[in-house]
Every structure is written in structure tokens, then in C-alpha cells.
Amino acid sequence: GIAYLDHAGSALFPESLLKAFTDDLRDNVYGNPHSQNISSRLTHDTVEHVRYRILQHFHTSAEDYTVIFTSGCTAALKLVAEAFPWIPEGTKQPSSRFCYLTDSHTSVVGMRGITASMNVLSVPVKPKEMLLSAKNTLPPEEQNCTTPHLFSYPAQSNFSGTKYPLSWIHDIKSGKLCPTEIPGKWFVLLDAASYVSTSPLDLGVHQADFIPISFYKIFGFPTGLGALLVSNRIAPFLRKSYFGGGTAAAYLAGEDFYFPQKSIAERFEDGTVSFLDIIALKHGFDVLERLTGGMENIKQHTFALAHYTYTVLSTLKHANGAPVVRIYSDTDFSSPDVQGPIINFNILDENGEVIGFSQVDKMASLYNIHLRTGCFCNTGACQMHLGISNEDIRRNLQAGHICGDNVDVIDGRPTGSVRISFGYMSTFEDAQSFLKFIIATRFSKSDTTVPFQSSVTKLTTESVKPPVRDDYSSCNNANKLAPRMHVLDRDLWDNSPATVKTVKWQPQGTETESIRAAVSETAVPTCRRGGKPITVTNIYLYPIKSCSAFEVAEWPVGNQGLLYDRNWMVVNQNGVCITQKQEPRLCLINPSIDLKQNIMIVQAEGMDPISISLEENPGKEAVICENKVCSHRVKTYDCGERIAGWLSTFLGRSCRLIRQSSDIKNNKHQKNAKDLAPATSISLSLVNEAQYLLINVASISHLKDHISARLEEPLEIQELIPRFRANLVISAPESFEEEEWAEISVGSLRFQVVGPCSRCQIICIDQQSGERNKEFLQSLSAARGRKTNFGIYLMNQPLCSSSLDILSVGSEVLPVLKENPEIQPPPSSEEKCSG
């Protein structure tokens, strides 16, 4: 099963929530709340009831707080920045300040863009500086100043799970703490989005002025809905320029006259609120209470799981005594009052070097573990914990690294980390699955036997039961949830080998951006001299993306690569591409091309063959749609009900077949290639990365020896070749010598080498049976010194003539060496795998 460990990113919703919501929609008619008819009044009254329920959840009432619905926490923060009664620089009064803790989400830091436009200064405050801010008390003559200032901090860091003191709210408002030495009245914005997903918040005690939240963090559904809870003491002073539908009590279209609604909520909720989503919240609260017994139980349950995982992780050692992980935390996980259920870390090798987070993510996917990597939209915390300077950030950007990409290590230093987080649905088995993954990947069979060392080897629980995705009654008794710890000697998990072996990982590094050349424009190529001739041994095309290969002895070359290669792809009911990552049985679908009959024949065991014309004739009724392949946009059209029904029957899920439109003018799946022709635009089919993928039999043989040793069973080269889904298989004498080539020629065709192929979990799928075996990717990582590169991408010059060139098995391959043998692909945010 899946171990979902990204609850800080989003909670998961239970089936019972959806059922209760859909039953409600079936039994009632909800109209626009701005109308006055019966269905509209029902909507209005239900929405108001939900407002009260939200306030009740946070232990307050409508006398003290107003709930303003927004599209999410970010929109709530933006609203505060726009509406706060700032006093700008340059007036007779002392000017306002916007202060924020550096351990804050991007959306908080982004408020300074609005304050800057209002000529209001922003002041970042480091967490350690807050501990000293009690010394910043003002002299008595300045304590009566009424200039409004705003201080924002998170109740819980979304990076590390550190819980910052809620007592700061009162201390700052009372003047006991002063973030910066300036006279005025302080208001507090408490970013509670991360905190309230697993912890109770009592606004009756901790009376922050603004509390932004996102409901999907709590319930998982609905998404795109948040709220700003505003203290009624500050609400009348908020300012607003724009007025949308429903916010005006009266206005004139022909004159500058506008009078706002009396209600603060109505004044700031522009247009019609997302009333059906708001109604869903009512069922979210009901289900959460029924399944868990309340937020205090969730707090204890999730912390118990985090504490258990932290305890084991922090004691794992390599054979030389070096730690397996470096945990980024400000606490020792001793109390749920100071630490949330978030663990942030990086994996280390035996030399203490960081394993890149993208490599960890890739390996985790083999074990069906869903975690998060990067900086988590919290650059301040990332810099603080990883020791990244401001200059490092600027230098990394110049090197091509941006937020959200897979560039995980630059100059030997990590650019981000790995985060796991628990929610009320999490189980003890989820924590164990994660820890087993860490052990199995770092200490599995390899070339060198290393004894496993750990001072804490087993933690067990008597009360946390296996996951049942709609029954979480185990949360109802918090005292039963805490795992009881037992230290047993060298027995963390059943069937663990007495000796285990190290798998060497390497940071994935920068990924290939397809058409940008991997060699310098000024490099002088050198022809490969002497040695055994290199020939093409196999040619494969994949008419339907992610389906079985079609092997040929010779084949025409078109403008997008091999003719009809990846011209079609299978999509789900939402039009999103399905690959073997989601549906391994795609490899059991066998498409073949009959050029004489001008048809594609699709076959699968237990199914009657079905044919599709190669003529591109979508018909007038067909709609040309836009789809995404990796980061590329492509124009496609649907291939009809007949093949859709065939595929849906075989795969057991609703899906359709689409084909790429040949209208190049409307096709965005193009890139510019260097060294092919000036300003040449290369068109791609539905490939992820480049027109061709080439592998070398000698490299396969080298890898085969590693995998056979780890599997302890013989493995044939012909069993391995299909896993790498190459177009061209060649017989170069030296393993991996293809990585030293700048270009190759095959007959009259010249190909540019544009980078290595960084492999993903698809190579773990047996292309004959659809069965997975994660050993293959781990073996590749070990064999390549922690890299997962295998094979090279090629592009070739578009055809200028009307006749098609032919690629044939047996053709000689003439490579040209590049000056720098180490292929350094440019950065890319997408994981590149052959489909």
C-alpha cells in the first residue's frame, strides 16, 4: 500500500466526508446566496451556520471574531497586507512597520511586496532575535504612540514543525516583547495554516488579531477554500478600495459614490463565495469529530508517530559510526507543545556527504512512500537550517536552480531537504514503512557487506492499528495512541538480515533540458579513432506512449524522430497522461504499425485486436485539445469511442486514446537545438525529452552483472534491454563510452547528443509481465556510483526533402567525441524518463 507522509502539504479526505457532502447536495437545492428565493436563503443560512462552526472549532464566538472566506491562506494574507491601516513613510506621524519571522511561508514574506508599494518598511526578524526582543522596551513617553504595526509569525513552522510560543501574541500586544525599537501599537498575525491541521487552537486564550487558515490542510477537501479570522477589535479599521458583487450596500455607476455593507465578512468577500465548498466544511467538522474525538487526540496521535520515527532515525548509524541522517530541528521531540508532527532531514553517506533530495524522492517512490522535498516554500528556514547564505541563493539562481526544481546539490552542498509529516489518518505502519525504506535502501545487498548499527532497534505499539482509510477510531483515546517503547537488540524489523550492504546514492544533479546542447558551443569535436566498428543492433518505436515496444529491422525517420514513434498516448477521464508509473499494465498493450495497410494494430492478451487508421483525420466534430507532456504543451485530438472502450476494458479504468495533431503551427511541443542549423525549431512527438534515446549493449552488460549479483539469479541481456525503452540499441565495445560523445552519424543522418537520461522507477517494471522489482533502480544507482543516468538523448536535423531517410539494423555508427567527457545537462524541474 501507499505510505502517505505529506500531510503538511495536504490532508487526505475520508470517503465518509464525500458521501455526507454528496448526500447533502442530492437532498437539498442550494442557490446563489445573493438571491432571496427559498434555495438561496437556505444557502445563506447554511453558510452562516458554518461560520459559527468554524468559530466554535477555535473556541471563540462571533462577538470576538469575524470569519472572512477566501480562496486559501495565501489570499487571506494578501487581504491583510492590502487592508491593514498602514501609515507610510513621509507623514507627520511615525510610520508603520511590517515585521515577520524569517521562518515563515513564502506567502507571508510576499506581503512585503504590498507594503513596499505603500511606502511601508518591512523588517525580517530571526527566531533567535525574538528571544532578545524583551530588551527592546520603549521609554514611557513613547509608549502612548498609536501608529499601527504588524508582526507575523507561524504558530508552527511548515519546514521543521517547531511550534513557536502562542504566548508571544499577548507579549507583543502588551509591549512585553517588541520586535523592533519603534513606538506604536502592535497587532499580531498568526499564520496558523500548518498548526491547526493537527493541533487545537484556542482563540479565547490566544487572541491574535488575524488568523489565516486553509481548510484542505485540516480536512483534505474541499481545496481552494480558506478563511481569515479577524478580531472584531481591529476589523473596523481595515481599509478596502475595490468593491465586488455583494460588498456594496449602495453605489452609483455614474458617480464616485459607494457605501459598503455593514457586515465585515460581506464587505471583504468580493463576489459570490464558494458556497458549495463552504457547505462541505460542515461535513468536514462532523466527520473529523466522529472519527477522531477532537483535535487534542489528533495532536497526541500524530506526535506519537513523529516521536517514534524521530527516535529511530536519529540513532541510525553507518558501520563507521557516521549518522545516516541529519535532522533539522530546533527541538528534541520531547513534547507536542513545542514540536509538531513534521520531521525534516537529509540522508548522509558514510562520509557525511548529503544525498540529494531528488534522489531520495526517486527511491521513495519505489516503496510507494509519498513525501516532500525542496525548501517547502520557506526559504528563511531552509537557509537557517542548511546554512545557505544570501549569496548562495543568488549564485544558485545564476547556476540555474529555482524553487521547485530537482537541482538538489550544488558544489557539494544541498539546496534543500526531505520532509515527512503525519496527519490524523497516519498509522504506525506508515512510520514503519518509511523506516524500512531508509534501512532497505541504505543497507541492502551490494558489493560490500556492512553490519547494521543502531542503539535503538525496535519500538512497538499495542494500540495503533493497520490503516483503514475510513475508520480512524483509534484517535478517540489519546492515551492509547502513544507507542510504548521497547529496546530490543538488533531486531528492528522481522526478517532483517544480520548483515546488510550499502547502496551508494548520488545527487541527481541537474536534469536535461531537452534541446539545449550538453557541450560548449566552442568545443572542438574529435572523431573516435580505431577500435571495433559500432553498429545498430536494435530499433524500437513506441507508437503509444508507455505501451509496449514495436521492434523493426528498418524504419523511416520523420521530422519528429522515428515515424509514428509516440504519436498516441492514453489519458484518464480528466485528459491527463497515464504512464507506467501509474498503470504498469500499459506495457502489456502491444501496438504495431502496418505501413502497407496504413493502420496501427493494437493487441493485448484476452482482447480482440483493434486497428486504427494512420491517416490523420480527426473530422470536423473532433475538438483539438491541449495536453501536457512533462512541461511541454501539445495539441491533440481524441481517437474515438471504440478504442477508448477497448482500453478501458483492458485496464479496468476509464481512459481514452489521444493523438498528437500534426498542425505544427498550433503545436507547442518544440524546442531550439544548438549546432544543428541556425534558428532551427525541432518538433517533438509525445516524448518526454528528446526525439531519440540510445543505449549501449556493453553498458547493459555491465549493469547486468551488478543486478544478477544482487538478485542472486542469472539475468539475460535481452531481459534488460526492454526495461530501458530505447529507440536505438548499439554495440559499442566499451561500457558507457556513449556518454563521451558529442554527436553521431548513422548513414546520412547526423544526431546531436543532448544529454544523459536520468532514470526513474519505470526501469523496475518487467515489460513482459508488468511486475515491479525495485532492485533494478537501486542496482543502477549502486553500479553508477549513486547516479541513475543510463543512455543518451539524441536529436537530429529536420528533413529538408520530401523523401524519408531510413534507419536500419546493422548500420555503422560514427561517433564524434566531445571535449569534456562529463555530460553536464542544464537544470530542469521535470523528472525525465522515457515513456
Secondary structure, DSSP 8 states (H G I E B T S, - for coil): --EE-BTTT-----HHHHHHHHHHHHH-----TTS-SHHHHHHHHHHHHHHHHHHHHTT--TTTEEEEEESSHHHHHHHHHHHS----TTSSS---EEEEESS--HHHHTHHHHHHHTT-EEEEE-HHHHHHGGGG---GGGTT---EEEEEEESB-TTT-BB--THHHHHHHHTSS-SSS--SEEEEEEE-TTGGGTS---TTTS--SEEEEETHHHHS-S-S-EEEEEETTTGGG-------TT-EEEEETTTTEEEE-SSHHHHH--S---HHHHHHHHHHHHHHHHHHS-HHHHHHHHHHHHHHHHHHHTTEE-TTS-BSEEE--SS-S--TTTB-SEEEEEEB-TTS-B--HHHHHHHHHHTTEE-EEE-TT-HHHHHHHHT--HHHHHHHHHTT--TTSS--EETTEES-EEEEE--TT--HHHHHHHHHHHHHHHBSSSSSEEE-EES---B--SS-----TT--GGGG-GGGTS--B---TT-SSTT--SEEEB--B----S---TTS-SS-TT---EE--SSS-EEEEEEEE-SBTTS--EEESEEEEETTEETTTT-EEEEETTS-B--TTT-GGGGG-EEEEETTTTEEEEE-TTS--EEEESS----TT---EEEEETTEEEEEEE--HHHHHHHHHHHTS-EEEEEE---GGG---EEE-TTTSTT-EEE--S-SS-SEEEEEHHHHHHHHHHHHHHHTS---HHHHGGGG--SEEE--SSTTGGGGEEEEEETTEEEEEEEEEE--GGGGB-TTT--B-THHHHHHHHHTTB--EEEEEEEE----SSS-EEEETT-EEEEEE-SSSS------SS-----
